[in-house]
Amino acid sequence: MSTETNTSSCCGSGSCGSTGTVDVQGIGVTTVYKVSGMTCGHCEGAVSQEISALDGVTAVKAVAASGEVTVTSAAPLDEEAVRAAVDEAGYELVGRA
């Protein structure tokens, strides 16, 4: 097991928030999407449930206040599949954050 010492930024690579997609070491790919229409915890749950059902998705965190949904997956997801999942939940995928 290796240990990485971070001296320059909180994420080690200096890429925090720079592209919306960050390859997390050994965990997968994390992508942040903007979703319109979420207003409460129920909305967050509905969106999270639909996106979680997509193949390869390992984690989903929806935040109604910011309209952001953070998705971690084994490989990059097809944006149209994410769009369809968000649509099925009753909301609109605006795009990547």
N, C-alpha and C positions, 0 to 999 in steps of 0.2 A: 504494500500500500504506500503510495507516495503522498507527500504533504506539500502543498503549494503555499508559499508565503506571499501575501498580498501587500504590496507597498504603495501602489498607485491609485487604486480605486476600490470601491466596495465589491465589485464583481470580478476583479482580477484582470480582466481583459481591457478595461477602459471603454467598453462598448455599451454601457448602460443606456438604454433608451435610444440608441442611435438608429436602429433600423426597424424595430418592431418584431424582428425575428432573431433569436439568439440561440445558438447551439449550446446546450447545457451539457457539460462534460459527462458522458456516459449515461445521461438520463434521457436525452432525446432533444426534440426541438420545441422551443416555447415561442408561441406567436400570440400577439395581442390584437384583438379585433374590436372595432367600434360597432355597437349594436344600438339602434334607436328604439325607443318605446318602453324600455325597462324602467319601472318606477318603484319597485318594492322587492322584498325577499321572495315573494311568490314568482315574480318575473325572473329573478336570478335563478331560482330552482328549475323553472321550466326550460330556460335556455341551457342551463348546465346539463340537465337530463338528456335533452335531444343531442347536444354535441358529444356528450359522454358515450352515446351509442355508436358513434362513428368508429370504424376500424382503426386501431393504432392509438387512440386517445387514451392517455394515462391519467390526466388530471384536467379539471376545468374549474376556473374561479371567475364568476360573474359578479360585477359590482354595478348595481343600478345607478348609484350616485354619479359615477363617471361615465357610464355607458360602455365600460370596457369589459371584455371577456378574455381572460388569459387561458390559453389552451396549450397543454404539453402533450406531445405525441411522439411516437417512436420514429416517425419520419414526417417530412412536410406533408400537410393535408391539402387536398384539392379544395380550393376556395369555393367552388360551386357546391361541393358536398357540405361545407360548413354553412353556406348560404341557404341551402335546402333545409338543413337542420334548424337553423334560426327561424326560417319561414314557418316550418312545421310547429314551432313553439309559439308562433303568432307575433314575431318581431321582425325587424329588418336589419340585415347586415349592411352596414355602411361601407366597410372595408377594413383594411389593416390600420392599426393605430400608429 
